[in-house]
Amino acid sequence: MKYNLSAIQKTLEDITKTIKSVINVEVTIADSNLTRITASGSNLTKVGERISKTCVFSKALESKESFIIENPRVNIRCIDCDKKNECIEAAQVCCPIIVQGQAAGVIGLIAFDADQKKRIVENEINLLDFLKNMSKLIAAKLIEHESTQRIKRLANELDTTMDLLDIGVIYTDEKGRIERSNKTAQEYFSKNQLAKGKTIENILSLSPIGIVDTVKNKSFNYSEKERKFHGFYSVHPIIYDNETKGYVFTITELEELISVLSNIAGKSREITFDNIISENKEMISIINHAKQFARGNSSILIQGESGTGKELFARALHNESPRKDYPFIAVNCSALPENLIESELFGYEEGSFTGAKKGGNPGKFELAGEGTIFLDEIGDMPLHLQSKLLRVLQEKTFTRVGGNKSISMDARVISATNKNLETMVAESEFREDLYFRLNVIPIHIPSLRQRKDDIMILSNVFLRKFSNQFNKEVKYFEDELVDFLTNYSWPGNIRELENTVEYLVNISEEDFCKKSSLPNRLKKHFYDVESAEAETTPEKESINVMTIEEVEKNEIKKALKLYGRNSSGIDNAAEALNIGRATLYRKIKKYGL
């Protein structure tokens, strides 16, 4: 695949201006055909012209290596140049732009006088590192652009003709009587049900058609003989002269469409609130409020148990905000070693510590720019760093580790945690002032057990996703398994549900998933519950009651046995018990564990 630099010309113009302002030498960026895409100074009038094939730019394209020429005209790379006798350059730096192994172009720095040459020669290593980073930035932008263009082309192709759509389309008259349907709809439903004159209510179990507004992504379950699936439909009235003349129903197995788009676009696929599937009233209300919050700049704190989709929510907030064209930088505060968190967040200068890269390194706040920085597991941030983060949020500036230059911070901060920060504040494990700074807009995502009406909707989405992924024809869950999935508490929430369905699809040898195929940990729970229900009597319920302290002590013992007593084990045990690390240590001491 050949990458076209001119497709991101505006970005290249901005980069050219930035390099020029920072280094104060002339800049030229050319593509793989040696066409000058952007330039500064005297070369600005030559944008769009071809550079000679014998110039040093071609050497950088061929070798895919960066180099500095301190003595133009006599340097070995200049021997074949047909312009060397006319050359007035004092020095030159060339850096190829490598995209997935291909040389897509060249960044060139050109000195025309002794002062500019001195700046290049004295900063040789830093300049090469800087240009390589610029090259990587351009390469990433090119890949992003190409991915976006592929998705747009796919969308245009899907719109060209009804029969080529990957969704079912049904047209009805104003009373809901079917007029015609496309091939995909005919694959979903029986020919008899789609016969002209039949009513749409019989397929989607609707109330009789009346005057309706547009409906989007309404869930339904279809079952006819051997054909069973979970789908979504949308309704669009056809209006002429202010009168409804008919309806267009679009029907899709949404999870399959999401899977297709995910395979095409990979992780670069943009997450929006449309990707958060729910019919739970509380969740829908939270999503609607979040769409309003997305438009602002205030800090947002997302709270919820592990596996509820806090990062998905954060990405949706970013992608539906005015900052969507800027970076979304995610930081997992619990995954970084304590001695590296500060340098990861705020960057570091060269020589600031042993192992620091030459030229230093920008931190996450710097990389976020005018975008969004997502601080996941913020409750695990050490107290001494909480005070520095607070200053950054208050002053909107920060400095790199080992540096003294103040850097402006314009990113929006979204943080998330599965811990009770209010309790941590009360126990002096989290700064109260930082808590209030982060919690300007609180969003609490309910656990899956609080969204029981979503359990089977999500289960069916995952069922279709993994059936397609594993090339299987697993179509539904048996009733007994549906009862279990609906009533199980799902301590791991959506992540645990997804993993469970993936396991069930993997192990299934039929076209449905069975209760007996549950993973052992869930199977044990299932039978333990059945046994407890069978054995429980009023007399037994009144005996063997433990005190709260006894229950707490036993649960802490179980957590320590499961996760261990080393540093990471204590962290995992505290998270599982939903208490702070310091609180866990106090209770271990209290109970003599």
Protein Blocks (a to p, Z undefined) as FASTA:
>chain_A
ZZdfklmmmmmmmmmmmmmmmnopacddddfkopafbdchjllmmgoiacdfkbmklmmm
mnopacddfbghjamklmmpcklmmpcbfbdcdddddeehiafbdcddddfbfklmmmmm
mmmmmmmmmmmmmmmmmmmmmmmmmmmmmmmmmmmmmmmpmklpcbdcddddfkopafbd
cfklmmmpcfklmpghiafklmnopacdddddddehiacdddehjbccddddddddddee
hiafbdcdddddfklmmmmmmmmnmmmlccdfklmgcfbfklmmmmmmmmmmmmmmbdcd
ddddehilpmmmmmmmmmmcfklmpccddddfklpcfklmmmmmnopaehkaghiaghia
adfklmnmmmccddehkllpcfklmmmmmmmmmnopacdehiabdcddfbdcddddfbdf
klmmmnopacfklmmmmmmpacddddfklmmmlmmmmmmmmmmmmmmmnopabfbdcfkl
mmmmmmpgolnlmmlmmmmmmmmmmmpcbfbdcfklpcfklmmmmmmmmmmmmmpcfklm
mgoiacfklmmmmmmmmmmmmnopafklmmmmmmmnopafklmmmmmmmnoZZ
